[in-house]
């Protein structure tokens, strides 16, 4: 009985640390998509594409982090591909949802910006992880930088 409680707490902790931020952020994405006229969309040409890049860059980073760190071995082994599939699915549903909102539209270019942003976020996660690990190895070896 005690082992079950410990395992449950472990999974709850993993969910809260890795998957709850993903779900909260996806909720924010859809909440923003439901707004007919977002302020600041016309600050500069192609502002909406820059927003899509940034929005899905963070989503890619969060989803990749969750798949890489909080799943069974199969999931953690193929985390990068699973993160791409998941962000593609969210992007497709988001664009479909936007097409139903008065004053909003859906476009292939928006979806493309979503996917480029997501892959960019995943690349940042990979490169950041490598830099982090390199710094840890230097610290362990007694190096200062």
URHULIN-V446855 format. One record per helix or strand of 3 or more residues. SS is the DSSP state (A for helix, B for strand). FROM is the first residue (numbers start at 1). TO is the last residue. If there is no record, write none. Layout:
<<SS/FROM/TO> <SS/FROM/TO>>
//
This chain:
<<A/2/33> <A/47/69> <A/73/77> <A/79/98> <A/108/140>>
//
